[in-house]
Amino acid sequence: MSRKNLLKSHQQKLNKRYKQLVEQAYNLRETDHAFSDDSEYKAMKLLHKLNQIRFLSRDNSQPII
């Protein structure tokens, strides 16, 4: 499997987990603030990781302006 395909599959897995954490944080906002904050923090960390993967898998043939 090529590096680009590995990054893409890892990105999809992280994106799915990110959406789950954001939804969980939203649903728990009214009942359990601490757990909601924890889920939101984990989601932010995953978002940072997703942004790193997007950077690594970008198309290098396009010039940076």
Secondary structure, DSSP 8 states (H G I E B T S, - for coil): --HHHHHHHHHHHHHHHHHHHHHHHHHHTTT-HHHHHHHHHHHHHHHHHHHHHHHHTS-TTS---
